[in-house]
Amino acid sequence: MLGIQNTGIGYDKIRLEPGYDFPLEWAEGTYHSVHGDIKLRWEKGTDGITISGNVPVNTEAALILPNGSEKGLGSGVFETFFNSRIGGCNNERI
C-alpha cells in the first residue's frame, strides 16, 4: 500500500512506490530504519493525488508517481501534487 522499499544497504537508498490504485482515499505510514524514520502519506482529491513524507538524513529516495515516472528525492520533508488531469506534478519541498 505504501511501497517503502530498500534498494541500497540499510535503507540508504529507498524506493517509494505507493499503491495509488488501492480503493482507499488515503494511506499513511512510517518505517523505522537505521537512518531514521521514513514517512509517506498519499491522499486522493478531486483533481489528483497529494504525496508527502520524509526521507532520513544521509539517504536518497526515488518516488514513483501515478503515471510511472520517477522523481528523485534527497533527505528531508517533501510534498508534491500529481495532477491527474494533466498527468504531471507540482513538486514542493517544505
Backbone torsions as a table, in degrees:
resi	resn	phi	psi	omega
1	MET	NA	-46.3	177.5
2	LEU	-92.2	-32.1	175.3
3	GLY	70.0	37.2	175.7
4	ILE	-83.1	115.6	-174.8
5	GLN	-130.4	141.9	175.2
6	ASN	-81.9	127.2	175.7
7	THR	-122.6	9.6	179.6
8	GLY	-132.3	-140.4	178.3
9	ILE	-110.7	116.8	178.0
10	GLY	61.6	36.2	178.6
11	TYR	64.4	33.5	172.3
12	ASP	-81.2	-19.0	171.6
13	LYS	-128.2	130.5	-170.4
14	ILE	-128.3	142.4	173.0
15	ARG	-113.5	123.5	178.1
16	LEU	-108.6	105.4	-177.0
17	GLU	-128.4	77.9	-177.6
18	PRO	-61.6	152.0	176.1
19	GLY	-87.0	75.7	-176.1
20	TYR	-61.1	-23.9	-176.1
21	ASP	-86.6	0.4	175.2
22	PHE	-63.6	147.3	-178.5
23	PRO	-79.2	54.2	179.0
24	LEU	-125.3	156.1	175.9
25	GLU	-83.1	-29.3	179.9
26	TRP	-159.3	162.6	174.5
27	ALA	-149.6	149.6	-176.9
28	GLU	-152.5	143.0	177.5
29	GLY	-169.8	169.8	-179.3
30	THR	-135.2	138.4	171.8
31	TYR	-116.1	127.9	-178.7
32	HIS	-90.6	98.1	-179.7
33	SER	-95.7	171.0	178.7
34	VAL	-63.0	-25.5	179.5
35	HIS	-87.7	-12.9	-177.4
36	GLY	133.3	-177.4	-176.5
37	ASP	-75.1	131.8	171.8
38	ILE	-103.0	116.3	-177.0
39	LYS	-115.3	142.3	177.9
40	LEU	-147.0	137.4	176.3
41	ARG	-142.6	137.8	171.2
42	TRP	-134.0	147.2	-178.3
43	GLU	-143.9	128.9	179.2
44	LYS	-83.9	137.2	175.1
45	GLY	-125.6	-174.5	-177.8
46	THR	-67.9	-31.8	-177.1
47	ASP	-104.5	-8.8	-177.5
48	GLY	168.2	-154.1	-175.3
49	ILE	-127.9	130.0	173.2
50	THR	-95.5	129.1	-178.5
51	ILE	-123.4	127.1	-179.3
52	SER	-142.7	164.5	178.7
53	GLY	169.6	-161.9	-178.6
54	ASN	-142.3	133.8	175.3
55	VAL	-109.2	126.2	-176.3
56	PRO	-62.4	161.1	177.4
57	VAL	-60.0	145.3	178.8
58	ASN	63.0	28.2	175.4
59	THR	-134.1	168.2	173.8
60	GLU	-139.6	156.6	-176.9
61	ALA	-137.2	156.2	171.4
62	ALA	-116.5	117.9	177.7
63	LEU	-95.0	123.3	177.8
64	ILE	-91.8	120.8	-177.1
65	LEU	-85.1	164.4	-177.9
66	PRO	-55.7	-27.1	179.6
67	ASN	-87.2	3.3	178.3
68	GLY	92.1	-8.5	178.1
69	SER	-74.0	161.0	-175.5
70	GLU	-114.3	135.2	178.9
71	LYS	-118.6	120.3	178.7
72	GLY	-75.8	137.6	179.7
73	LEU	-129.6	136.0	170.9
74	GLY	-90.2	-174.4	-179.1
75	SER	-70.5	150.0	178.9
76	GLY	124.0	-179.0	-179.9
77	VAL	-82.7	140.5	178.8
78	PHE	-138.2	157.6	171.4
79	GLU	-150.9	135.9	177.4
80	THR	-141.6	151.4	177.2
81	PHE	-117.8	122.6	176.6
82	PHE	-97.9	114.2	-178.7
83	ASN	-85.4	110.9	-176.9
84	SER	-70.5	-19.4	179.2
85	ARG	-74.4	-34.5	-179.8
86	ILE	-107.0	-9.4	177.9
87	GLY	72.0	27.9	179.9
88	GLY	-139.3	-177.9	-177.4
89	CYS	-133.9	158.8	173.3
90	ASN	-112.5	108.6	-174.3
91	ASN	-94.7	126.4	177.6
92	GLU	-128.6	138.8	172.1
93	ARG	-108.5	139.1	-179.0
94	ILE	-99.0	NA	NA
